[in-house]
Structure formats: structure tokens, C-alpha cells
Amino acid sequence: MGRMTADGARPVSARVWNYWLGGKDHYEIDRRAGDEVAQAVPGIVAAARADRQFLGRCVRHLVGQGVRQFLDVGTGLPTADNTHEIAQRVAPASRIVYVDNDPLVLSHARALLTSTREGATSYVDADVRDTGTILREAARTLDLDRPVALMLLAVVHLLTDAGEARDAVARLVAALPSGSYLALSHACLDVEATRLAVRVWNDSGTPHPVRPRTHAEITDFFAGLDLVEPGVVSCTRWRPEPSRWGEPEEVMTFCGVARKP
């Protein structure tokens, strides 16, 4: 959620993430940084992909609960199965607002605006901390008097100040009505691989350092909300598809979904 350099002079999290997910929107410096981190921490690519798979399971669950409005903050670069594609596949009338402040994401926003005729999508150029702008612009597409799913996937850990992170999440949740949901994923400090990955990433010259937080700190973002089972867990372990090989391996990104009473 930070500004990038136009010439690709430094690696940027959105582009490295896109590279790890098999996308095409990245520079050589992003690939080098991504390979350096992945070589030092083999689980980082699996964590990125697990986060993306969580997005799919989460959105399908929320649509199944009757949610038809999504506010996706920290969207990142478009890849396959974006939020609106998943939601509108099940409920064509779903309405989605994407938010990011990366100019590269803005330049690709048209790929996020391919709504069904029955539904709607829009894009807001804003920082996650600029909650006033986010809510004001989102209200052009969403009815904020009706339940909204607030999606904060792999973005809050880019807010290195604990107070800013807590306040941004709290302000967004406070503006939504009863019956809304918060879905959040975040690098978890309790996983040993996370500490190494963050050190390598933060030393790579990125303008977007990451601040991992403990399981307890991540859980605190859901304060006052009713966590959906199984609570705050590794992204691979949030309502995974049944598997004959048992519980999936833990990754360094944890997640949770909670309902606002």
C-alpha cells in the first residue's frame, strides 16, 4: 500500500506478490527480490498462494451467508479469480469496491472492473489509512447501511506502526452496519519462517517494509466481533477442502473472518 517508483528502481511488494502468484506485472528487480526471499525462505511462495486460496474460500463462504457487498482494501495487482469474479460467479448481483494506492495497480484497474450486468465494481485510489476517502468513495457503489464484507488481505502488515494499523482497521469496521464481516490475513510472527522472510524482505531495499505480528496481535484486530470457526489460523487451515492427506501444512500468513454483531 505504498507508492512505487515508476522506473522499477526498487522492488515493490505488490509486484513481487504478483510474481509469486505467477502473474506478469513485475520488473527484473522484483523477480530478483522475490527469488532472493524465496531462496532464503522456501515457504514464502506457498504462503502467498495460500493467502490467495483463502480469498476464494472466504468469498464463497461470505456469499453463502448472504453477503452481496465487498470492500477489498489493498487489492494488489489483478490475477486470476479476483474478488468480484468469485462473488459474482455465485451471486451475479454482488457489488465490489477495490481500493489500493499503488499507481501500477491503478493502471491495471480496468481488469478489476469487468462486472456482471446485474452487479457492479469500482476502484478507489486511496491509502488504507485514509479511511474517510475510502468510505466516501465506496458509498458511491455500496450501500453502507447494508452488510459489507471488509477484505484486508496481506495489507495490514504493511502498516508498521501498531497504532496506525489498529486505528485504520477499527475505523473501517466501525463505519459498517451490523451483519458485516471483517476478513483479514497477516504475516504471523509466531512462525519461525516469518521472522527470516521479513528480515530478508526488509533488507532488500523495498520501500514497503513488513511488520509481522503475533497470533494474539492479529486476533486483536477482531476485537468486538464474532470470529467464524476455526478462528485465527494459518491460511491453509481456514476451512480447507477435505483431503485424504489430513491437515494442510502451516504457512506464515494467518487469517480470520468475523461478523459484526
C-alpha positions as CSV (number, residue, x, y, z in Angstrom):
1,M,0.0,0.0,0.0
2,G,2.9,2.4,-0.6
3,R,3.9,4.4,-3.6
4,M,6.2,2.7,-6.0
5,T,8.9,4.1,-8.2
6,A,7.8,4.4,-11.8
7,D,11.1,3.0,-13.2
8,G,11.2,-0.1,-11.1
9,A,14.3,1.1,-9.3
10,R,13.3,-0.8,-6.1
11,P,11.3,-4.0,-5.5
12,V,7.7,-3.3,-4.6
13,S,5.5,-5.7,-2.6
14,A,2.6,-5.7,-5.0
15,R,4.8,-6.7,-7.9
16,V,6.8,-9.3,-6.0
17,W,3.5,-10.8,-4.8
18,N,2.3,-10.8,-8.4
19,Y,5.5,-12.6,-9.4
20,W,5.0,-15.3,-6.7
21,L,1.4,-15.8,-7.9
22,G,2.5,-16.4,-11.5
23,G,1.4,-13.0,-12.8
24,K,3.1,-10.9,-15.4
25,D,3.2,-7.4,-13.9
26,H,6.7,-7.1,-12.4
27,Y,10.2,-5.9,-13.2
28,E,13.5,-7.7,-13.1
29,I,14.3,-6.1,-9.7
30,D,11.1,-7.6,-8.3
31,R,11.9,-11.0,-9.6
32,R,15.4,-10.8,-8.1
33,A,14.0,-9.8,-4.8
34,G,11.3,-12.4,-4.9
35,D,13.8,-15.1,-5.8
36,E,16.2,-14.0,-3.0
37,V,13.4,-14.2,-0.4
38,A,12.1,-17.5,-1.8
39,Q,15.6,-19.0,-1.8
40,A,16.2,-17.9,1.8
41,V,12.7,-18.9,2.9
42,P,11.2,-21.6,0.6
43,G,7.8,-21.3,2.3
44,I,7.2,-17.7,1.2
45,V,5.7,-18.6,-2.2
46,A,3.4,-21.2,-0.6
47,A,2.3,-18.6,1.9
48,A,1.4,-16.1,-0.9
49,R,-0.6,-18.7,-2.8
50,A,-2.3,-19.9,0.4
51,D,-3.4,-16.4,1.0
52,R,-4.9,-16.2,-2.4
53,Q,-6.7,-19.6,-2.0
54,F,-8.0,-18.3,1.3
55,L,-9.5,-15.4,-0.6
56,G,-11.5,-17.8,-2.7
57,R,-12.8,-19.9,0.2
58,C,-13.6,-16.8,2.2
59,V,-15.6,-15.0,-0.5
60,R,-17.6,-18.2,-1.3
61,H,-18.4,-18.6,2.4
62,L,-19.5,-15.0,2.7
63,V,-21.7,-15.2,-0.4
64,G,-23.2,-18.3,1.2
65,Q,-24.0,-16.2,4.3
66,G,-25.9,-13.8,2.1
67,V,-23.2,-11.1,1.7
68,R,-23.5,-9.2,-1.6
69,Q,-21.2,-6.3,-1.0
70,F,-17.4,-6.4,-0.7
71,L,-14.9,-3.7,0.2
72,D,-11.5,-5.1,-0.9
73,V,-8.8,-2.8,0.6
74,G,-5.2,-3.4,-0.5
75,T,-6.3,-5.1,-3.7
76,G,-2.9,-5.6,-5.3
77,L,-2.4,-6.4,-8.9
78,P,-5.1,-8.3,-10.7
79,T,-4.6,-12.0,-11.1
80,A,-6.9,-14.9,-11.8
81,D,-10.1,-15.1,-9.7
82,N,-10.3,-11.7,-8.2
83,T,-12.9,-10.9,-5.5
84,H,-15.7,-9.8,-7.9
85,E,-15.2,-12.8,-10.2
86,I,-15.5,-15.3,-7.3
87,A,-18.5,-13.5,-5.8
88,Q,-20.4,-12.8,-9.0
89,R,-19.9,-16.4,-10.2
90,V,-22.2,-17.4,-7.3
91,A,-24.2,-14.2,-6.9
92,P,-24.2,-12.1,-10.1
93,A,-25.7,-9.1,-8.3
94,S,-22.7,-8.7,-6.0
95,R,-21.1,-5.3,-5.8
96,I,-17.4,-4.9,-5.1
97,V,-15.2,-1.9,-4.4
98,Y,-11.4,-2.3,-4.8
99,V,-9.0,0.0,-3.0
100,D,-5.3,0.5,-3.4
101,N,-2.8,3.3,-3.8
102,D,-0.2,1.8,-6.0
103,P,0.0,3.5,-9.4
104,L,0.7,0.2,-11.1
105,V,-2.5,-1.3,-9.6
106,L,-4.4,1.8,-10.7
107,S,-3.1,1.4,-14.3
108,H,-4.5,-2.1,-14.3
109,A,-7.7,-1.3,-12.5
110,R,-9.8,-1.9,-15.7
111,A,-9.1,-5.6,-15.2
112,L,-10.9,-5.3,-11.9
113,L,-14.0,-3.6,-13.4
114,T,-15.4,-6.4,-15.6
115,S,-18.6,-6.7,-13.6
116,T,-21.6,-8.7,-14.5
117,R,-24.6,-6.7,-15.8
118,E,-26.5,-7.3,-12.6
119,G,-23.7,-6.3,-10.2
120,A,-21.1,-3.5,-10.1
121,T,-17.4,-3.0,-9.5
122,S,-15.4,0.2,-8.9
123,Y,-11.9,1.2,-7.9
124,V,-10.7,3.8,-5.3
125,D,-7.2,5.2,-5.3
126,A,-6.5,5.6,-1.6
127,D,-4.2,4.5,1.2
128,V,-5.6,2.1,3.8
129,R,-5.1,4.8,6.4
130,D,-7.2,7.3,4.5
131,T,-10.4,5.7,5.8
132,G,-12.5,8.9,5.1
133,T,-11.8,8.8,1.4
134,I,-12.3,5.0,1.2
135,L,-15.7,5.2,2.9
136,R,-16.9,8.2,1.0
137,E,-15.9,6.8,-2.4
138,A,-17.1,3.3,-1.6
139,A,-20.5,4.7,-0.8
140,R,-20.9,5.6,-4.5
141,T,-21.1,1.8,-5.3
142,L,-22.0,0.2,-2.0
143,D,-25.0,0.7,0.4
144,L,-23.2,1.2,3.7
145,D,-26.5,0.7,5.5
146,R,-26.5,-2.9,4.5
147,P,-23.9,-5.6,5.4
148,V,-20.5,-5.3,3.7
149,A,-17.5,-7.7,3.8
150,L,-14.4,-5.7,4.5
151,M,-11.4,-7.6,3.0
152,L,-8.0,-6.7,4.4
153,L,-5.7,-9.4,2.9
154,A,-1.9,-9.1,3.3
155,V,-2.1,-5.3,3.7
156,V,-2.3,-4.5,7.4
157,H,1.2,-5.9,8.0
158,L,2.5,-3.1,5.7
159,L,1.4,-0.6,8.4
160,T,4.5,-0.8,10.6
161,D,3.1,1.5,13.3
162,A,0.9,-0.5,15.7
163,G,-1.4,2.4,16.4
164,E,-2.0,3.3,12.8
165,A,-2.8,-0.4,11.9
166,R,-5.2,-0.8,14.8
167,D,-6.9,2.6,14.2
168,A,-7.3,2.0,10.4
169,V,-9.0,-1.4,10.9
170,A,-11.2,-0.1,13.7
171,R,-12.4,3.0,11.8
172,L,-13.3,0.9,8.7
173,V,-15.2,-1.7,10.8
174,A,-17.0,1.0,12.9
175,A,-18.4,2.5,9.7
176,L,-20.1,-0.8,8.7
177,P,-23.5,-1.9,9.9
178,S,-24.4,-5.0,12.0
179,G,-24.1,-8.2,10.0
180,S,-21.0,-7.0,8.2
181,Y,-17.8,-9.1,8.2
182,L,-14.1,-8.5,8.5
183,A,-11.7,-10.8,6.6
184,L,-8.1,-10.2,7.4
185,S,-4.8,-12.0,6.7
186,H,-1.4,-11.1,8.1
187,A,2.2,-12.3,8.4
188,C,2.4,-14.1,11.8
189,L,5.5,-13.6,13.9
190,D,4.9,-16.9,15.8
191,V,6.0,-18.8,12.8
192,E,9.8,-19.0,12.7
193,A,10.0,-18.8,8.9
194,T,8.1,-15.5,9.1
195,R,10.9,-13.8,11.0
196,L,13.5,-14.9,8.5
197,A,11.3,-13.9,5.5
198,V,10.6,-10.5,6.9
199,R,14.3,-9.8,7.6
200,V,15.3,-10.8,4.1
201,W,12.4,-8.7,2.6
202,N,13.0,-5.6,4.7
203,D,16.7,-5.7,3.8
204,S,16.0,-6.0,0.1
205,G,15.7,-2.2,-0.4
206,T,11.9,-2.3,-0.6
207,P,10.0,1.0,0.1
208,H,7.3,-1.2,1.7
209,P,8.7,-2.9,4.8
210,V,6.6,-5.5,6.5
211,R,5.7,-5.7,10.2
212,P,4.7,-9.2,11.2
213,R,2.6,-9.6,14.4
214,T,1.9,-12.4,16.8
215,H,-1.2,-14.6,16.7
216,A,-2.5,-12.6,19.7
217,E,-1.9,-9.3,18.0
218,I,-3.6,-10.5,14.8
219,T,-6.6,-11.7,16.8
220,D,-6.9,-8.3,18.5
221,F,-7.9,-6.8,15.1
222,F,-11.1,-8.8,15.5
223,A,-11.9,-7.3,18.9
224,G,-15.7,-6.8,19.4
225,L,-16.5,-9.1,16.5
226,D,-17.7,-12.7,16.5
227,L,-15.0,-14.9,14.9
228,V,-16.2,-17.5,12.5
229,E,-14.8,-21.0,13.1
230,P,-12.0,-22.0,13.1
231,G,-10.9,-18.6,14.4
232,V,-7.4,-17.1,13.6
233,V,-5.4,-19.8,11.9
234,S,-2.8,-20.4,9.2
235,C,-4.4,-19.5,5.8
236,T,-4.1,-23.1,4.7
237,R,-6.2,-24.2,7.7
238,W,-9.1,-21.9,7.4
239,R,-11.9,-24.2,6.2
240,P,-9.7,-26.2,3.8
241,E,-11.2,-28.5,1.2
242,P,-11.4,-32.1,2.6
243,S,-8.2,-34.0,1.9
244,R,-7.2,-37.7,2.3
245,W,-3.8,-36.4,3.4
246,G,-5.1,-34.8,6.6
247,E,-4.5,-31.2,7.8
248,P,-2.5,-29.0,5.4
249,E,0.9,-27.6,6.5
250,E,1.1,-24.3,8.3
251,V,2.2,-21.3,6.4
252,M,3.5,-18.0,7.7
253,T,0.4,-16.0,6.9
254,F,-2.5,-16.3,9.3
255,C,-6.1,-15.2,8.7
256,G,-9.6,-14.9,10.2
257,V,-13.1,-14.0,9.4
258,A,-15.5,-12.3,11.9
259,R,-19.1,-11.0,11.9
260,K,-20.0,-7.6,13.4
261,P,-22.9,-8.1,15.9
